[in-house]
């Protein structure tokens, strides 16, 4: 193993406070063939990054490593900034569309909106009467939704005034809030065992989905807005048809409470995280379990798909973040940054950054780096011809078809590679 690479982050005029060390394990084959449909164990960690949390400071410049140190690989994720302003554990994070703002909620009952531009002051929004459990920017970035243990949802205008509208219908803690891709509605999940759908602009409750038999911890719209997925303490993940309001399927493979669930960007798969320290990926068309990861040593609290659909990042009570390569079915990186449980994680809309929050009251912003080549290809393939620019309906279909074609091609290539690997390993 190569010697540890240590990079110090300094705030202007301050002594070094933060140290990030990368221990490289190489990018060779995993210890056993990385089958797409196979469970992945913790022994396949390839790279490890450690960041000791600083007590203050919001950004840093890279200090030069000592002469004996090797330089980190350019594709390694790097810690870009950290924000400290919450007075209790951070529960949730989300980026705005243009990545200029990052929202976080906390057990301190406050919502913070951080500005990615250096030296900009953050907004602190006070309005909830109890812990803020979830945040989500609208697709346009002009609105920000939050849910709370005070049983309410608030829609904020994320500017210096911090004006908000209160939505009431839940009878217990609101655990999750998520806007539909058109911004016209949003979905919430609650300890009252219901999933509720609301109209954004009419500011009213529309209907409930009520088949969970315990607290519902998370609910998300599919990218096309036609499906809703929910998960909770009844150990199930449920797939709903928004129009018929019926449960299409229940996934019951988790051995404990399901803490988080989300759709793959293509809309064809879902991933769920559990208190049993696992992450599972299902195909929503066939309802088959595609992947099963058991990499963390404690509950997985949150996850987020990279916009390319090729990567997944997870946050766990074991204090680590892990980045998974979904096409190869393997672990790429383990990131140590938070002191105590990592409670939240989210990619930016472009995938260039991801943010994490923890019980240490800190919000960290990481630069992905590992996705530059792969996602550059996706963006290039998705760029529509100029003549389609005025045809919004055709354009949407065109982008979706290109994304699905790309995913299917990569899947086919992955399966072919796996067959070759298995042929080489057979006597």
C-alpha positions in Angstrom: 0.0 0.0 0.0 1.3 3.5 -0.8 2.0 5.8 2.0 -0.9 7.9 3.3 -1.3 11.2 1.4 -2.1 14.1 3.8 -3.5 17.4 2.6 -4.1 20.2 5.0 -7.0 22.7 4.5 -6.3 26.2 5.8 -8.7 29.0 6.3 -7.2 32.4 5.4 -4.9 33.6 8.2 -5.3 30.5 10.3 -3.2 27.6 11.3 -3.9 24.2 9.7 -7.1 22.8 11.2 -8.3 20.0 8.9 -6.4 17.0 7.6 -7.6 14.7 4.9 -5.6 11.5 4.3 -6.1 9.2 1.3 -5.0 5.5 1.6 -5.0 4.1 -1.9 -5.7 0.4 -2.5 -5.4 0.6 -6.3 -8.0 0.3 -9.0 -7.5 -3.4 -9.9 -10.2 -6.0 -9.9 -12.2 -6.8 -6.8 -11.2 -9.8 -4.7 -14.0 -11.7 -6.3 -15.9 -11.1 -9.6 -18.1 -8.1 -9.1 -21.4 -9.5 -10.2 -24.0 -6.9 -10.9 -26.7 -9.0 -9.1 -24.5 -10.2 -6.3 -24.2 -9.0 -2.7 -21.1 -6.9 -2.0 -19.2 -7.2 1.2 -17.1 -4.7 3.1 -13.8 -6.4 2.1 -13.8 -4.8 -1.3 -13.0 -1.3 -0.2 -10.6 0.3 -2.7 -9.9 3.7 -1.4 -10.2 5.4 2.0 -10.3 9.1 2.8 -10.3 10.5 6.3 -11.1 14.1 7.4 -10.9 15.1 11.0 -13.7 17.6 11.6 -12.6 21.1 12.5 -14.4 23.2 15.2 -14.9 26.2 12.9 -14.2 27.6 9.5 -16.1 27.5 6.2 -13.6 27.0 3.4 -10.0 26.3 2.8 -7.1 26.4 0.4 -5.1 23.3 -0.4 -1.8 23.3 1.4 1.2 21.7 -0.3 1.9 18.1 0.9 5.4 17.4 2.4 8.1 16.2 0.1 7.7 12.6 1.2 4.1 12.5 0.3 2.6 11.4 -3.0 -0.1 13.5 -4.7 -3.7 12.2 -4.5 -5.2 10.9 -7.7 -7.2 13.6 -9.5 -10.3 11.3 -9.6 -10.4 11.0 -5.8 -13.2 12.9 -4.0 -12.0 15.9 -2.1 -13.3 17.9 0.8 -14.1 21.4 -0.6 -15.8 23.3 2.3 -17.4 22.7 5.6 -20.1 24.8 7.3 -20.8 25.2 11.0 -23.7 27.1 12.3 -26.2 24.5 13.6 -26.5 24.0 17.3 -27.5 20.3 17.2 -27.3 17.3 14.9 -27.8 18.0 11.2 -30.7 15.8 9.8 -30.9 16.6 6.1 -29.2 18.4 3.2 -30.1 19.4 -0.3 -28.6 21.5 -3.2 -30.5 24.1 -5.2 -30.7 23.6 -9.0 -27.8 25.9 -9.8 -25.7 24.6 -6.9 -25.4 28.2 -5.6 -27.3 27.3 -2.4 -27.2 24.4 0.0 -30.0 23.9 2.6 -29.7 21.9 5.8 -32.0 21.1 8.6 -31.2 20.3 12.2 -32.5 19.1 15.5 -32.0 22.7 16.7 -35.3 23.5 14.9 -33.6 25.8 12.4 -33.2 25.6 8.6 -29.9 27.0 7.2 -29.3 28.1 3.6 -25.6 28.2 2.9 -24.1 30.0 -0.1 -21.5 28.2 -2.1 -19.9 31.5 -3.0 -17.0 32.1 -0.5 -17.4 34.8 2.2 -21.2 34.9 1.8 -23.4 34.9 4.8 -25.8 32.0 5.4 -29.5 32.5 6.0 -31.0 31.0 9.2 -34.7 30.4 9.0 -36.6 29.9 12.3 -40.3 29.0 12.2 -40.6 25.3 13.1 -41.3 24.7 16.7 -39.3 21.4 16.9 -36.6 19.6 15.0 -36.3 20.0 11.2 -36.2 16.5 9.8 -36.2 17.0 6.0 -35.5 19.7 3.3 -35.9 19.8 -0.5 -35.5 22.5 -3.1 -38.2 22.8 -5.8 -37.0 21.9 -9.3 -36.7 25.6 -10.2 -34.8 26.4 -6.9 -37.2 29.2 -6.1 -38.9 27.4 -3.2 -37.6 25.3 -0.4 -39.7 22.8 1.5 -39.1 21.5 5.1 -40.7 19.1 7.4 -40.5 19.0 11.2 -41.2 17.1 14.3 -43.8 19.8 15.0 -46.1 17.9 12.5 -46.0 20.7 9.9 -44.5 21.3 6.4 -43.3 24.8 5.5 -42.6 26.2 2.0 -39.9 28.9 2.2 -38.7 31.5 -0.3 -34.9 31.0 0.2 -33.9 34.7 0.3 -32.9 37.0 3.1 -36.5 37.6 4.2 -37.2 33.9 4.8 -40.9 34.0 4.3 -42.8 30.7 4.6 -46.2 29.1 4.3 -47.4 26.4 6.7 -49.1 23.2 5.6 -51.0 21.2 8.2 -52.6 17.7 7.8 -50.1 15.3 9.4 -50.8 14.3 13.0 -47.2 13.3 13.9 -43.6 14.0 12.9 -43.0 14.7 9.2 -40.0 12.7 8.2 -39.7 13.4 4.5 -40.6 16.0 1.9 -40.0 15.8 -1.9 -41.1 17.9 -4.9 -42.4 16.3 -8.0 -40.3 17.1 -11.1 -42.8 19.6 -12.4 -42.9 21.5 -9.1 -46.7 21.4 -9.0 -46.9 19.0 -6.1 -44.9 17.5 -3.3 -45.1 14.3 -1.2 -44.5 13.9 2.5 -44.0 10.9 4.9 -44.9 10.9 8.5 -44.9 9.0 11.8 -48.7 9.0 11.5 -48.2 6.1 9.1 -49.3 8.0 6.0 -47.8 9.4 2.8 -49.5 12.6 1.7 -49.5 14.5 -1.6 -50.0 18.2 -1.6 -50.5 21.0 -4.2 -47.7 23.5 -4.1 -49.4 26.5 -5.6 -52.9 25.9 -4.3 -51.3 25.3 -0.9 -53.6 22.4 0.0 -53.5 18.8 1.0 -54.7 16.5 -1.9 -54.8 12.9 -0.7 -53.2 10.2 1.5 -51.6 6.8 0.8 -52.3 4.6 3.9 -51.0 1.1 3.8 -48.0 1.3 6.0 -48.5 -0.1 9.5 -45.7 1.8 11.2 -43.9 5.1 10.9 -43.1 6.2 7.3 -39.6 7.6 7.1 -39.3 8.5 3.5 -41.3 9.1 0.3 -40.1 10.2 -3.2 -41.6 10.9 -6.6 -40.3 9.0 -9.6 -38.5 11.3 -12.2 -41.6 11.3 -14.4 -43.9 11.9 -11.4 -46.2 8.9 -12.1 -45.0 6.8 -9.2 -44.2 7.3 -5.5 -42.0 5.1 -3.4 -42.2 5.1 0.4 -40.4 3.2 3.2 -40.7 2.9 6.9 -40.5 1.1 10.2 -42.8 -1.7 9.0 -39.7 -3.0 7.2 -41.3 -2.5 3.8 -40.7 -0.4 0.7 -44.0 0.4 -1.1 -44.4 1.5 -4.7 -47.5 3.5 -5.5 -49.3 4.7 -8.6 -50.0 8.4 -8.2 -53.0 8.4 -10.4 -54.9 5.4 -9.1 -53.5 5.9 -5.5 -53.0 2.2 -5.2 -50.0 0.3 -3.9 -48.4 -1.4 -7.0 -45.9 -3.6 -5.0 -44.4 -4.1 -1.6 -40.7 -5.0 -1.2 -40.2 -6.9 2.1 -36.5 -8.0 1.9 -35.2 -5.6 4.6 -34.5 -7.2 8.0 -35.1 -3.9 9.9 -36.6 -0.5 9.7 -36.1 1.1 6.2 -34.7 4.6 6.7 -34.4 6.0 3.2 -35.5 5.3 -0.4 -35.0 7.0 -3.7 -35.5 6.5 -7.5 -32.6 5.9 -9.9 -32.4 8.9 -12.3 -33.7 6.6 -15.1 -36.8 5.8 -13.0 -36.3 2.1 -13.6 -34.8 1.2 -10.2 -35.1 2.2 -6.6 -32.5 2.0 -3.8 -33.4 1.6 -0.1 -31.2 2.0 3.0 -31.9 0.2 6.3 -31.2 0.0 10.0 -29.9 -3.5 9.2 -26.9 -1.7 7.7 -27.7 -2.7 4.1 -28.5 -1.0 0.8 -30.8 -2.8 -1.7 -31.6 -2.0 -5.3 -34.7 -3.2 -7.0 -36.0 -3.0 -10.6 -39.5 -1.4 -10.4 -40.6 -3.1 -13.7 -39.8 -6.7 -12.7 -39.6 -6.1 -8.9 -36.4 -8.2 -8.8 -33.7 -7.5 -6.3 -30.8 -6.4 -8.4 -28.1 -5.5 -5.9 -27.5 -6.0 -2.2 -24.8 -4.1 -0.4 -23.6 -4.8 3.2 -20.7 -2.5 3.6 -21.5 -0.4 6.7 -21.1 -1.5 10.2 -24.2 0.4 11.5 -27.5 1.8 10.2 -27.5 3.4 6.8 -29.3 6.7 7.3 -29.4 8.2 3.8 -28.4 7.7 0.2 -28.2 9.6 -3.1 -27.9 8.6 -6.7 -25.4 10.5 -8.9 -27.3 12.1 -11.8 -25.5 9.8 -14.3 -27.1 6.8 -12.4 -23.7 5.1 -12.3 -22.8 5.9 -8.6 -24.5 5.9 -5.2 -23.4 7.6 -2.1 -24.5 6.4 1.4 -24.3 7.9 4.9 -24.2 5.7 8.0 -24.2 5.8 11.8 -20.7 4.2 11.6 -19.6 7.8 10.8 -18.6 7.1 7.2 -19.8 7.9 3.7 -19.4 5.3 1.0 -19.4 5.7 -2.8 -20.6 2.7 -4.8 -20.0 2.0 -8.5 -23.4 0.6 -9.5 -22.3 -0.6 -12.9 -19.5 -2.7 -11.5 -21.3 -3.6 -8.3 -18.4 -2.6 -6.0 -17.3 -0.1 -3.4 -15.1 2.8 -4.7 -14.5 5.0 -1.6 -15.0 5.2 2.1 -15.0 8.8 3.4 -14.3 9.5 7.0 -15.2 13.1 7.9 -17.9 13.3 10.5 -17.3 12.6 14.2 -20.2 10.5 15.1 -23.1 9.3 12.9 -23.3 10.6 9.3 -27.0 11.4 9.1 -27.6 12.9 5.6 -26.0 13.0 2.1 -27.1 14.4 -1.3 -25.5 14.9 -4.7 -25.9 18.3 -6.4 -28.1 18.4 -9.5 -25.0 18.2 -11.8 -23.2 15.6 -9.7 -20.1 17.8 -9.4 -20.5 18.0 -5.6 -22.1 16.1 -2.8 -22.9 17.3 0.7 -23.1 15.4 4.0 -24.4 16.2 7.5 -23.8 14.6 10.8 -24.5 14.5 14.5 -21.4 16.6 14.9 -23.5 19.6 13.8 -21.4 20.1 10.6 -22.3 20.2 7.0 -19.5 19.1 4.6 -19.2 19.7 0.9 -17.2 17.3 -1.2 -16.1 17.5 -4.8 -16.9 14.3 -6.6 -14.0 14.2 -9.1 -14.5 10.4 -9.8 -17.4 11.1 -12.1 -15.8 13.6 -14.6 -15.2 11.2 -17.5 -18.4 9.1 -17.1 -20.8 11.9 -16.6 -19.2 14.0 -19.3 -20.2 11.3 -21.7 -23.8 11.2 -20.4 -24.1 15.0 -20.8 -22.7 14.8 -24.3 -25.1 12.1 -25.3 -28.1 13.9 -23.8 -27.4 17.2 -25.5 -30.4 17.4 -28.0 -30.1 18.7 -31.5 -30.6 22.4 -31.9 -33.7 21.9 -34.0 -35.5 20.3 -31.1 -34.9 23.2 -28.7 -38.4 24.6 -29.2 -40.3 21.3 -28.9 -40.4 20.7 -25.2 -42.4 17.5 -25.3 -40.2 15.9 -28.0 -37.1 17.1 -26.2 -38.1 15.4 -22.9 -38.8 12.1 -24.7 -35.5 12.4 -26.6 -33.5 12.9 -23.4 -35.2 10.0 -21.7 -34.6 7.6 -24.6 -31.0 8.6 -24.8 -30.5 8.1 -21.1 -32.2 4.7 -21.1 -30.2 3.6 -24.2 -27.0 4.6 -22.5 -27.9 2.7 -19.3 -28.9 -0.4 -21.2 -25.6 -0.3 -23.2 -23.5 0.1 -20.1 -25.5 -2.7 -18.4 -24.8 -5.0 -21.4 -21.1 -4.1 -21.4 -21.0 -4.7 -17.6 -22.6 -8.2 -17.9 -20.2 -9.1 -20.8 -17.2 -8.1 -18.7 -18.4 -10.1 -15.8 -18.8 -13.2 -18.0 -15.2 -12.8 -19.1 -14.0 -12.4 -15.5 -15.8 -15.6 -14.4 -14.4 -17.5 -17.4 -10.9 -16.5 -16.4 -11.5 -17.6 -12.8 -12.9 -21.0 -13.7 -10.4 -23.9 -13.7 
